[in-house]
Amino acid sequence: MNNDKPQGREPRVRIGQLAALTGVDQATIRTWEARYGVPVPERSGGGQRRYPPAEIDRVRAMRRFIEGGYRASEAARLAAGTWPGGTVSPQPTQRDDVARLLTEGDLAAVRTLDRLAASIPVEEVILDVLIPIMREVGDRWESGTLSVAEEHAATALVTSWLGSQMRSLPPPLLEDAIVTAAVEGERHELGLLMLGLILRRQGARVLHLGSDLPVRELVAAVAARAPALVCLAGTAQISQPGLEQAVAQLQDLPSPPAVAVGGRLLDTWSPATPSITLPLEIRAAATRILEEMATRRASATED
């Protein structure tokens, strides 16, 4: 029997394979593991180290952060959360209960989310609970089986919960800021709020400027604050002209930030001005942003 791939589990790799997959030599991996707790090995039946797929991602992340100029201890703290491995995903009945409470505007929904966040990573609450629920809420609103008031109640409670999670976090590790915003015509901001929370949990400094923001106000705010990256969302066709203007005007600034664009609008539209196109899946989008931030830090260090 192959001990590296027990039945029902993803394959585990040896340290030599981990080194080959990540570009980090074995001695360095052992040092990181001993000093910083990254990666976290499992033990085979014979007591040998074996590393699950999540640890491959963490080692790659730690290498990116160090190359981007972070101290090893800071890089380890960031990489340790990239990404939390799940334990037990919420059952569908739990999601149904949360969905019902949210659309009723019942604060018990917030308490339920708090209990879930105490037992599984916040990222999983977002991915496995909130995103499916809010997608269903949107679909039901569009079909007319859910009222505007119910949709607004659910959105308000989720926004409140995301804000409470953000406020509970320690100060960010990173100096460079990320600005998130939805430009004029775009009123959906939950995706940006979820993305911002995931980024903050990885140590990023995030400033959210809200939804339906006039382009001139966005550009003025970015010029004043000089963030390293601006992340814009586009879900509605009506927001396309504003996004096009924003991307172009941001990149015309004397010290232009990196500009990332995400959302369902990208299924039918691509920015004419070069920008970073984010994947639709929020966790993958956060990874892409963190990679870009590390690359910019590395370039600044070289200069």
N, C-alpha and C positions, 0 to 999 in steps of 0.2 A: 504493500500500500504506500502511496506517495504522501509523506507527512507534510509536504509543503502545500498541499491543497486538500484539506479535509473536506468531506462531503458537505455540500451546501455553502461553502465559503470561497471567497476569492483567493487566488494563489498568493502565497507569501514568498518573498525573495530572500536570498542570503545576502550577507553584507557585500560580497564581491559584486553581485548583481545590482545591488542598490547603488554602489559606486559607479558602475558602468551606466546605469540609467540616469544618474543625476549629474555626473561629471565632478563629483566630490570624492577625493581619495578615501580609502578605508580608514587610515589613521585619523583624518580629520573627522570623519563620521563618528569614530569611537570617542574622540575628544568632545565633540558637541554633545554626544549622548551622555557622557559622564558629567560634564560641567553644566550643561544647559537643559538636559532632558529632551533633546530633539536629535534623532527620532526616538520613538518609544518602541522597543522590540517586543515580540512575543517569544516564547520558548517552545521549541519542538519537543517531541517526546524524549529526545536524547539530550535536551538541555541547550541546544544550539539556538543562536539568535535567528529569528525570522521576522521579516518586516512586511506588514500589510500595505495595500496600495495607498492608503491615506498618508503613510509615512514617507512614501516616495514624493508625494506632493509637498510635504512639509520640508524635506531636505532641499528640494528644488527652490522652495520659497525662501528658506534661510540663505541659501547661496545668492539668490537675487537681491535680497535685502543687504547682505554684506557687500556685494558688488556695487550696490547703490549708495554705500557710504555709511551704513549703520554699524554701530558697535555690535559685537557678537551677542552680547546679552540682550540688546534691543531687538536684534534680528530674531533671536530665539523666541522672545515674547510674542513677536508678530507671527512667526512661522508656527508657533504652537497652536494658534487658532486657525490655521489654514489647512484643512478645514475641520471643524469638530466632527469626530465620527459619531454616528447616531447610535443610540441605544435601542429604545423602543419607540417606534413611530406612533403618533396618535391614531386611535382606531376611528373608522368612519363615523361611529355613533358620537364620539367626542366632537368631531367636526360638525356634525349635524346640530348638536346641542349649542356649540359656539355660534353657528350661523343663525340659529333661531334667536338666541339671546341678542346677538348684534342687531338684527333687523328689527327687534322689538325695542332697541335702545336701552336694554337692561344692563346695568353696570356689573351684574354677575358675569357677563362675558369677559370683562377685564380681569376679574378675579380668577376666572377659569384659565385665561391666558397666562396670568402670573403663576398659577400652579403648574401649568405645562412647562413654562420657562424655568421653573425650579427643578424639573426632572429631566429635561432634554435641552440641548443647546438652543439658544434664541434663533439661530439660523434655521433650525429645523421647524420651529414654531412658524416662522415666516414661510418657509418653502412648503411644508406639509399641511399647514392649517390655514394660514391667512391668505396665501395666494389662491389656493383652490376655492376657498369660501368667497373671496371678493370677485373672482372670475365668475362664479355662479351667480352672485348678486348682480353683477353687470348683465349677464345673459338674461336673468329673470326680469330685470328692469327693461331691457330692450324688447322682450317678448310681451311686456305688459302684465306679467304675473306678480310683479313687485312694484309697489308705489315709489314715487320719488322720495317721499318722506322716509320710507323704510331704507331705501338706498343711502340717503343722507345720514340716517341714524347709524347705520353700520360703518360708514366711512368715518364719521366723527369719532366713534369709539375706537376704531383701529388707529386713527391718527393720534388720539390721546394715549393709547397704550404704547405706540412706537415712541412718542415723546417721553413718556415716563422711563422707558428702557434707555433712551439716549441720556437722560439726565442722571441716571444711576451709574454711568460709566466714569472711570477715573479720567484725569486730563489726558489728552492725546499725546502720543509719543512723537509724532512727526511734526516738524515745524511748518513745512509747506502745506498750504491749504488746498482743499478741493471745494469748489462752489457747485452746488446743484440748483437747477431752476427749470421751470416750465414756462416757455415764452408765451406772449400774447396769443390767445386762441386755444391754448392748451390748459385745460382745467384739471387734468388728472395728475396728481402728484404722489399718490400712495406708493407707486413703484420707486420714485426717487427717495421717499422717506425710508422705505425698506432697504434700498441700496445704501443710503447714508448710514443707517444703523449698522449694517454689516461692515461697512468700511470703518466706522468708529470703533467697532469691536476688534478691528485689526490694528488699532492705534492711529488711524488717520484723523486729521483735523478737517471737519466738514462744516460748511456754512450753507444752509438751505435758504434760498430766496423766495420760495413759494411758487404759486402757479399763476398763469395769465399775466406774466410780468412783461411790461413793455420793453422792447429791445433796447431803447435808449437808456432805460434804467439799469438793465442788466450790464450793458457795456460800461456805464459810469461806475457801477459798483465794482466790477472787475478791475477797471483802471485804478480805482482807489485802493483796492485790497491786494492786487497783484498775486492772485492764487497761482499755483502751479498747474492746475487743471480745472476746466469747467465742464460739467456734465449736464447735458440738456436732454429732455425727454420729448418724444413725439408719438402720440397715439392717434390724434385726430387730424384729418386732412386739412382742416382749417388752420392748423398751426404751421403748416409747411412754409408759407411765405416768411413768417417770423423766424423760423429756424434757419432758413437760408440767409436772411439778413444777419442774424446773430452770429452764425458761424463765420461769415465773411468779415463782419465788423470786429469781432474778437481777434481774428487773425491779422487785422490791420493795426492793432494797437502797437505802440512802440516796444513793449515787452509782452508779446503775445503768449497766452497760456496754451497748453495743450487743450484741444476741444474734443470731447467725446459725445457722441449722440447715440441714444438707444430708444427702443420702443417699437411698437407694431407698425408705425408709419414707414419704417425702413423696409418693410416687405414690398412697398410699391415706390419708394423714393430713395435716392442716394444723394447726399450733399454734393453740390458742384465743387465747393471749396474743400480741399483735403482736410479730413478730420478722422478721428478714431471711431470706427463703427463697433458698437458694443453688441455682444450676443444678447438674445432676449432673456435667457435664464439669468436671474439676478446674481447668483453666486459666481457664475462664470464672468459676468460683467464686472463684479468687484475684483476678481482676480486680474482681469485685463487692465483695470485702472491702477491697481497696485503695481503691476509690472511696469506700466508706463511711468509711474512716479519713481520707481527704483531706477529705471533707465535715465530719467532726467537728472536724478541726483548723481548718478555715475558720470554723466556728461559734464555736469557743473563742476564736479571734483577734478576731472581731467583738465578743464579749462583753467 
